[in-house]
Amino acid sequence: MDFKLTEDDLELKQMARELADRRIYPRAMEFDEKEITPKDLIEECAELGYFGFVVPEEYGGLGFGTTSFVGVLEEISAASAGFGIMLSVHNSLTCEIVNQFGSEVLKKKYLPQMATGERIGAYCVTEPNAGTDVASLATTAEDKGDHYLINGTKAFVTSAIYAGVLIVFAKTDPEGGHKGISCFVVEPDWEGVTIGAAEKKCGIKASDTREINFQDVKVPKENLLGEIGKGFGMALTILNLGRIGVSVQSVGIAQAALEEAIKYSKERKQFGKSISKFQAIQFKIAEMATRIDAGRLLAYRAAQLKDAGEPCSREASMAKLFCSKTANYVVNEALQIHGGYGYIKEYPVERYFRDARVTEIYEGTTEVQQMVIARDLLKD
Ligand SMILES: Cc1cc2nc3c(=O)[nH]c(=O)nc-3n(C[C@H](O)[C@H](O)[C@H](O)COP(=O)(O)OP(=O)(O)OC[C@H]3O[C@@H](n4cnc5c(N)ncnc54)[C@H](O)[C@@H]3O)c2cc1C
């Protein structure tokens, strides 16, 4: 495969880098401390079309492919991984699922407002007792003739407080295991939806994470997304794109940490010279940069396969597995290069160290990626 980005994609990436350097990076520590993504930044990015990246033009989006999107997401995540995951979940999971599986009625009803950022998407799969084991989810959607009635609790919902659209997975056949899961578009201001308190997290603090409770929430029949009982397969299909998103988020964090480490190693003097002159530091930098490049190639390969309409489940999992581990390796080494200063908040590497950790957890843990890859390799 040819991994070169097109001129247009490079230009989009460069524009995102400029925006990130000017508007996001200088305020990223403030977002982290206040645990918010500010409205003005959301609005600015919405005006640039960042909330409608993968939404077709006929529904008001930019209609770009995954490869164009991931270049931008990498740059935004390098400046603020917390804001990056909002864009990733919104585009890769929620807009994409409505676009791929929604009826014409649902697409017309929601995509135009999602594309402009008026309705930010949140993805509600995980429950307090159903994480990796998605098939065991306990939220139910009962068919009441002219509507469905949803009851249950979702955990760890990214962007819950900002959301205007909730993509909710629930059992329409509680005895049916994974074949009993269906998917619905729910609006957060409908009666019976309660958004919980913000989770206090270790990292990506600019991202909002909450529980959402659904009690006797009436959902119109037309808000069933895709076919009844097909929700599990839809969740897996959509997760491919989500995993590519987390891969480039990881690459972004790692790249930012590498750049800080290089800068610091040139400035910091010990034994009368810059620590960058020591081979021990040079070897760390070489190893960090090499792993980042390898991760970026895996992520962009998966994105290109997705755009070509080819199967990319194994490649998306390989990218997520490698990039998230790389991010954690790189931030650890970057912090080490900073010595004691890496451990205090004055230097951004402390934030990267906290932000990287979650990339091995959400959208399928490291162990899940290994399972997906091994299953694919070992199938008959
Ligand atoms: C900040 C944050 C944001 C999130 N955002 C969202 C969101 O927007 N929407 C959403 O639906 N979810 C979201 N999640 C949830 C996330 O996807 C889950 O946390 C993740 O899937 C793991 O589920 P769990 O936490 O219940 O862990 P568990 O499934 O309980 O796993 C615990 C450990 O056991 C391992 N394990 C489990 N099963 C197996 C197995 N069969 N073989 C080997 N090892 C196994 C896991 O890998 C893990 O190490 C978010 C989580 C976080 C932390």
Ligand as a Chemical Component Dictionary entry (heavy atoms), coordinates in Angstrom:
data_LIG
# 
_chem_comp.id                   LIG 
_chem_comp.type                 NON-POLYMER 
_chem_comp.pdbx_formal_charge   0 
_chem_comp.three_letter_code    LIG 
# 
loop_
_chem_comp_atom.comp_id 
_chem_comp_atom.atom_id 
_chem_comp_atom.alt_atom_id 
_chem_comp_atom.type_symbol 
_chem_comp_atom.charge 
_chem_comp_atom.model_Cartn_x 
_chem_comp_atom.model_Cartn_y 
_chem_comp_atom.model_Cartn_z 
_chem_comp_atom.pdbx_ordinal 
LIG C1  C1  C 0 -12.382 7.562   30.182 1  
LIG C2  C2  C 0 -13.265 6.488   29.638 2  
LIG C3  C3  C 0 -14.173 6.787   28.642 3  
LIG C4  C4  C 0 -15.023 5.804   28.136 4  
LIG N1  N1  N 0 -15.966 6.130   27.189 5  
LIG C5  C5  C 0 -16.914 5.233   26.831 6  
LIG C6  C6  C 0 -18.012 5.606   25.973 7  
LIG O1  O1  O 0 -18.115 6.724   25.483 8  
LIG N2  N2  N 0 -18.969 4.674   25.723 9  
LIG C7  C7  C 0 -18.918 3.408   26.233 10 
LIG O2  O2  O 0 -19.813 2.615   25.952 11 
LIG N3  N3  N 0 -17.877 3.013   27.033 12 
LIG C8  C8  C 0 -16.893 3.903   27.351 13 
LIG N4  N4  N 0 -15.847 3.525   28.183 14 
LIG C9  C9  C 0 -15.838 2.183   28.725 15 
LIG C10 C10 C 0 -14.701 1.319   28.180 16 
LIG O3  O3  O 0 -14.925 1.005   26.844 17 
LIG C11 C11 C 0 -14.600 0.099   29.111 18 
LIG O4  O4  O 0 -14.046 0.583   30.326 19 
LIG C12 C12 C 0 -13.753 -1.012  28.516 20 
LIG O5  O5  O 0 -14.425 -1.597  27.433 21 
LIG C13 C13 C 0 -13.456 -2.107  29.546 22 
LIG O6  O6  O 0 -14.592 -2.494  30.254 23 
LIG P1  P1  P 0 -14.543 -2.564  31.868 24 
LIG O7  O7  O 0 -14.010 -1.245  32.330 25 
LIG O8  O8  O 0 -15.874 -2.969  32.358 26 
LIG O9  O9  O 0 -13.464 -3.652  32.199 27 
LIG P2  P2  P 0 -13.692 -5.258  32.263 28 
LIG O10 O10 O 0 -14.415 -5.728  31.049 29 
LIG O11 O11 O 0 -14.271 -5.603  33.590 30 
LIG O12 O12 O 0 -12.199 -5.777  32.187 31 
LIG C14 C14 C 0 -11.304 -5.782  33.296 32 
LIG C15 C15 C 0 -10.009 -6.449  32.851 33 
LIG O13 O13 O 0 -10.272 -7.824  32.471 34 
LIG C16 C16 C 0 -9.796  -8.031  31.149 35 
LIG N5  N5  N 0 -10.686 -8.972  30.475 36 
LIG C17 C17 C 0 -12.049 -8.960  30.414 37 
LIG N6  N6  N 0 -12.495 -9.980  29.701 38 
LIG C18 C18 C 0 -11.423 -10.670 29.273 39 
LIG C19 C19 C 0 -11.234 -11.851 28.479 40 
LIG N7  N7  N 0 -12.252 -12.520 27.951 41 
LIG N8  N8  N 0 -9.963  -12.278 28.265 42 
LIG C20 C20 C 0 -8.912  -11.597 28.779 43 
LIG N9  N9  N 0 -9.013  -10.490 29.534 44 
LIG C21 C21 C 0 -10.260 -10.036 29.769 45 
LIG C22 C22 C 0 -9.821  -6.669  30.485 46 
LIG O14 O14 O 0 -8.953  -6.604  29.360 47 
LIG C23 C23 C 0 -9.376  -5.785  31.632 48 
LIG O15 O15 O 0 -7.982  -5.798  31.740 49 
LIG C24 C24 C 0 -14.943 4.490   28.648 50 
LIG C25 C25 C 0 -14.006 4.174   29.631 51 
LIG C26 C26 C 0 -13.173 5.155   30.139 52 
LIG C27 C27 C 0 -12.197 4.802   31.220 53 
# 
loop_
_chem_comp_bond.comp_id 
_chem_comp_bond.atom_id_1 
_chem_comp_bond.atom_id_2 
_chem_comp_bond.value_order 
_chem_comp_bond.pdbx_ordinal 
LIG C1  C2  SING 1  
LIG C2  C3  SING 2  
LIG C2  C26 DOUB 3  
LIG C3  C4  DOUB 4  
LIG C4  N1  SING 5  
LIG C4  C24 SING 6  
LIG N1  C5  DOUB 7  
LIG C5  C6  SING 8  
LIG C5  C8  SING 9  
LIG C6  O1  DOUB 10 
LIG C6  N2  SING 11 
LIG N2  C7  SING 12 
LIG C7  O2  DOUB 13 
LIG C7  N3  SING 14 
LIG N3  C8  DOUB 15 
LIG C8  N4  SING 16 
LIG N4  C9  SING 17 
LIG N4  C24 SING 18 
LIG C9  C10 SING 19 
LIG C10 O3  SING 20 
LIG C10 C11 SING 21 
LIG C11 O4  SING 22 
LIG C11 C12 SING 23 
LIG C12 O5  SING 24 
LIG C12 C13 SING 25 
LIG C13 O6  SING 26 
LIG O6  P1  SING 27 
LIG P1  O7  DOUB 28 
LIG P1  O8  SING 29 
LIG P1  O9  SING 30 
LIG O9  P2  SING 31 
LIG P2  O10 DOUB 32 
LIG P2  O11 SING 33 
LIG P2  O12 SING 34 
LIG O12 C14 SING 35 
LIG C14 C15 SING 36 
LIG C15 O13 SING 37 
LIG C15 C23 SING 38 
LIG O13 C16 SING 39 
LIG C16 N5  SING 40 
LIG C16 C22 SING 41 
LIG N5  C17 SING 42 
LIG N5  C21 SING 43 
LIG C17 N6  DOUB 44 
LIG N6  C18 SING 45 
LIG C18 C19 SING 46 
LIG C18 C21 DOUB 47 
LIG C19 N7  SING 48 
LIG C19 N8  DOUB 49 
LIG N8  C20 SING 50 
LIG C20 N9  DOUB 51 
LIG N9  C21 SING 52 
LIG C22 O14 SING 53 
LIG C22 C23 SING 54 
LIG C23 O15 SING 55 
LIG C24 C25 DOUB 56 
LIG C25 C26 SING 57 
LIG C26 C27 SING 58 
# 
